[in-house]
Amino acid sequence: MKIDLTGRVAVVTGAGGGLGREHALLLARRGAKVVVNDVGGSVGGTGASTAAADAVVAEIRAAGGEAIANASSVTDFAAVQAMIDRARFQWGKVDILVNNAGILRDKSFSKMSLEDFRSVIDVHLMGSVHCTKAVWDHMKAQAYGRIVMTTSSSGLYGNFGQANYGAAKLALVGLMQTLALEGAKYNIRVNCIAPSAGTRMLDGLMSEELLRLLPAAAVSPGVLALVSDDAPSRTILCAGGGCYEQAHITLTQGIYAGADEHAAERVAESWQAIGDRAGEEIPAAGIAQSQLELQKSKSGATH
């Protein structure tokens, strides 16, 4: 069944180019009215211009869709709230939020300034928090919401020179996990997309030949699926080159090592058993770890 977003209102941040542009164009083609947000700065987050957002809006309108441009920085909560208020004033509601805005300031950790660390956290993590906070109560009141956080394999698995970026991206997974639980009874579904795409953020990191195999447009169908009426929740969807995978944070069954003065040695001698993935589970909530440990502790203490 074709995904139809007619009547839906979407906000896509960082939508002036790259992934965000493709997300905005696809959502608009499927009927959504779209707020195209982009501060118009460099990959490193410097400078500002309305030109990028305006150009995408022009594309959407030329194709018969509805869109408005916004050049607010997602780091400014007051500006973000004004953006959401404008969308609600113009179209009556906001149904979909795609948190895509981001910057890169890559360096090895020893060479990275705290300013560069904070700046990346501010845009990726706090920018997503600001946008989500601005729509959250509205989505609760209307009993409908679809929110996508943009995570990354750099956050899930690490990547040299991206301590700031990786920390921000994995933090978004934690945010998604909790908001999906809190939003469930209000029909708010929250997911993550982990894209691989040949955008300007990968310039110089891959050959032109490889980048051509990873078009930004090949990620956007995953986003469309995550904002549809039948979307899942608490999913980490990996996407690139037309391929889709799912990442999970799992919990192994582990061992009981006790808490006496020899417990550390038992742990050190048992890494293989602790890491044995047979019987691992995807916890329904963070309390699952404590529940598993209580179960093993009771069993271990009686043997």
Solvent accessible surface area in square Angstrom, and as a share of the most:
residue,aa,sasa,rsa
1,M,238,1.06
2,K,153,0.65
3,I,50,0.25
4,D,96,0.50
5,L,2,0.01
6,T,101,0.59
7,G,33,0.32
8,R,51,0.19
9,V,1,0.01
10,A,0,0.00
11,V,0,0.00
12,V,0,0.00
13,T,2,0.01
14,G,15,0.15
15,A,0,0.00
16,G,14,0.13
17,G,35,0.34
18,G,34,0.33
19,L,27,0.14
20,G,0,0.00
21,R,73,0.27
22,E,34,0.15
23,H,2,0.01
24,A,0,0.00
25,L,20,0.10
26,L,18,0.09
27,L,0,0.00
28,A,12,0.09
29,R,159,0.58
30,R,66,0.24
31,G,30,0.28
32,A,3,0.02
33,K,49,0.21
34,V,0,0.00
35,V,1,0.01
36,V,0,0.00
37,N,3,0.02
38,D,18,0.09
39,V,55,0.32
40,G,20,0.19
41,G,13,0.13
42,S,49,0.31
43,V,38,0.22
44,G,21,0.21
45,G,35,0.33
46,T,86,0.50
47,G,58,0.55
48,A,80,0.62
49,S,50,0.32
50,T,79,0.46
51,A,66,0.51
52,A,32,0.25
53,A,0,0.00
54,D,69,0.36
55,A,56,0.44
56,V,2,0.01
57,V,7,0.04
58,A,58,0.45
59,E,67,0.30
60,I,4,0.02
61,R,135,0.49
62,A,92,0.72
63,A,85,0.66
64,G,69,0.66
65,G,25,0.24
66,E,87,0.39
67,A,3,0.02
68,I,5,0.02
69,A,25,0.19
70,N,24,0.13
71,A,35,0.28
72,S,24,0.16
73,S,40,0.26
74,V,8,0.05
75,T,57,0.33
76,D,67,0.35
77,F,80,0.33
78,A,76,0.59
79,A,26,0.20
80,V,1,0.01
81,Q,56,0.25
82,A,60,0.46
83,M,4,0.02
84,I,1,0.00
85,D,67,0.35
86,R,112,0.41
87,A,0,0.00
88,R,102,0.37
89,F,185,0.77
90,Q,88,0.39
91,W,38,0.13
92,G,53,0.51
93,K,58,0.24
94,V,0,0.00
95,D,1,0.01
96,I,0,0.00
97,L,0,0.00
98,V,0,0.00
99,N,5,0.03
100,N,21,0.11
101,A,22,0.17
102,G,24,0.23
103,I,13,0.07
104,L,22,0.11
105,R,56,0.21
106,D,58,0.30
107,K,101,0.43
108,S,30,0.20
109,F,141,0.59
110,S,106,0.68
111,K,155,0.66
112,M,20,0.09
113,S,54,0.35
114,L,122,0.61
115,E,116,0.52
116,D,21,0.11
117,F,48,0.20
118,R,151,0.55
119,S,24,0.16
120,V,0,0.00
121,I,37,0.19
122,D,61,0.32
123,V,23,0.13
124,H,3,0.01
125,L,35,0.18
126,M,70,0.31
127,G,2,0.02
128,S,8,0.05
129,V,44,0.25
130,H,31,0.14
131,C,0,0.00
132,T,5,0.03
133,K,137,0.58
134,A,10,0.08
135,V,0,0.00
136,W,29,0.10
137,D,99,0.51
138,H,23,0.10
139,M,0,0.00
140,K,65,0.27
141,A,92,0.72
142,Q,56,0.25
143,A,53,0.41
144,Y,23,0.09
145,G,0,0.00
146,R,2,0.01
147,I,0,0.00
148,V,0,0.00
149,M,0,0.00
150,T,9,0.05
151,T,1,0.00
152,S,10,0.07
153,S,64,0.41
154,S,11,0.07
155,G,8,0.08
156,L,31,0.15
157,Y,156,0.59
158,G,49,0.47
159,N,89,0.45
160,F,188,0.78
161,G,15,0.14
162,Q,15,0.07
163,A,41,0.32
164,N,0,0.00
165,Y,25,0.10
166,G,9,0.09
167,A,46,0.36
168,A,0,0.00
169,K,5,0.02
170,L,77,0.38
171,A,38,0.29
172,L,3,0.01
173,V,1,0.00
174,G,40,0.39
175,L,40,0.20
176,M,0,0.00
177,Q,42,0.19
178,T,68,0.39
179,L,23,0.11
180,A,4,0.03
181,L,87,0.43
182,E,99,0.44
183,G,0,0.00
184,A,70,0.54
185,K,166,0.70
186,Y,62,0.23
187,N,51,0.26
188,I,1,0.00
189,R,72,0.26
190,V,0,0.00
191,N,0,0.00
192,C,0,0.00
193,I,0,0.00
194,A,7,0.05
195,P,30,0.19
196,S,52,0.34
197,A,7,0.05
198,G,30,0.29
199,T,23,0.13
200,R,138,0.50
201,M,53,0.23
202,L,43,0.21
203,D,94,0.49
204,G,80,0.77
205,L,110,0.55
206,M,79,0.35
207,S,60,0.39
208,E,117,0.53
209,E,118,0.53
210,L,93,0.46
211,L,16,0.08
212,R,165,0.60
213,L,118,0.59
214,L,33,0.16
215,P,64,0.40
216,A,18,0.14
217,A,51,0.40
218,A,19,0.15
219,V,0,0.00
220,S,2,0.01
221,P,62,0.39
222,G,3,0.03
223,V,0,0.00
224,L,7,0.03
225,A,43,0.33
226,L,4,0.02
227,V,0,0.00
228,S,10,0.07
229,D,71,0.37
230,D,129,0.67
231,A,3,0.03
232,P,66,0.42
233,S,46,0.30
234,R,71,0.26
235,T,14,0.08
236,I,5,0.03
237,L,29,0.14
238,C,21,0.13
239,A,4,0.03
240,G,12,0.12
241,G,33,0.32
242,G,47,0.45
243,C,75,0.45
244,Y,90,0.34
245,E,95,0.43
246,Q,95,0.42
247,A,9,0.07
248,H,90,0.40
249,I,91,0.46
250,T,47,0.27
251,L,41,0.20
252,T,34,0.20
253,Q,69,0.31
254,G,26,0.25
255,I,57,0.29
256,Y,106,0.40
257,A,15,0.12
258,G,29,0.27
259,A,104,0.81
260,D,77,0.40
261,E,146,0.65
262,H,99,0.44
263,A,16,0.12
264,A,72,0.56
265,E,93,0.42
266,R,93,0.34
267,V,50,0.28
268,A,59,0.46
269,E,143,0.64
270,S,23,0.15
271,W,166,0.58
272,Q,165,0.73
273,A,50,0.39
274,I,46,0.24
275,G,42,0.41
276,D,77,0.40
277,R,159,0.58
278,A,76,0.59
279,G,55,0.52
280,E,51,0.23
281,E,65,0.29
282,I,102,0.52
283,P,28,0.18
284,A,79,0.61
285,A,31,0.24
286,G,68,0.65
287,I,104,0.53
288,A,14,0.11
289,Q,94,0.42
290,S,49,0.32
291,Q,104,0.46
292,L,19,0.09
293,E,76,0.34
294,L,108,0.54
295,Q,123,0.55
296,K,43,0.18
297,S,46,0.29
298,K,142,0.60
299,S,55,0.36
300,G,19,0.18
301,A,77,0.60
302,T,109,0.63
303,H,183,0.82
